[in-house]
């Protein structure tokens, strides 16, 4: 039984470490502990701490025969289960299942420990003595030993350990993946339902159909227009560029910057915050933010296909410079191949301010890279830059 308690204790500690990490993930689909995404929430950490204490007590107290001490691991797992039941934010429903499973294992160990006779203090001497005892006496110490400590004599304790490990592995790799999908689906249902309710900041407000600026869907064409997205939140158009800019044509290849928009988004719940941050490969979206959307068109009137250079960098009025290699820059045209005698529009999506929805640059200075022949890499379109003034009036 000591070996069983040791290995189960180690399993509990490892499980606690995994849950502690998993519960910190903002992406529900990556985690079997966190079903809604709640980065910064310490509830999962507290749960895993109780599981770790249960595992450590199994290891530390495995040699102690006092009945009260034997109840300590089950007490910690019981507290973990109770805590998972009273999660006020309802961010970790999976932890209820982990708590139930941990309690079952703890009670199984406890029952086996309470009903198994302990060996004498001098275990080696005791085993040596019974090995030399004759088998003729049905009440011999060997018989008592076999009756009292079936785990040691039958060498079947390792089967229990393997069963424990297999159960945990299957639960982590298969069971909770399926559970997470269903829970995440339920979350998306709740998110959709919240679009017609009002109240807290994490609920989608009721759409005001009488407001002419609420257009209900993309695209936003006038300053002041907005709509509510189930995926992102409240998206509003702050400003628009006032002119269309053209590059110098080189070898029948040209680029036109058609439109620049300054927009804001206000995520209403954790799922929308995750979706917004995921677009820019960041987990730092915690509230309203400002971003740029732009459209540029490349025309290739030559007889050769070309490689679009795309955006090189953007410079803002406060001298802030954002390079195209930054993870907050999305350019659908960079590196794309454009066929001969073809014309295509590409889009820029750039995070300007991740902490505020009041950022209003007077202009944006866009620098574009050269365009080259897709086979010979001869330059077909030179680098150019444009300054796009932004208008914030209706």
Secondary structure, 3 states (H helix, E strand, C coil): CHHHHHHHHHHHHHHHHHHHHHCCCCCHHHCCCCCCCCCCCCHHHHHHHHHHHHHHHHHHCCCCCCHHHHCHHHHHHHHHHHHHHCCCCCCCCHHHHHHHHHHHHHHHHHHHHHCCCCCCCCHHHHHHHHHCCCCCCCCCHHHHHHHHCHHHHHCCHHHHHHHHHHHHHHHHHHHHHHHHHHHHHHHHHHHHHHHHCCCCCCCCCCCCCCCCCECCCCCCCCCCCEEEECCCEEEEEEEEECCCEECCCECCEEEEEEEEEEEEEECCCHHHHHHHHHHCCCCCCCCCEEEEEEEEEEEECCCCCEECCCEEEEEECCCCEEECCCCCEEECCCCCEECCCEEEEEEEEEEEECCCCCCCCCEEEEEECCEEECCCCCEEECCEEEEEEEECCC
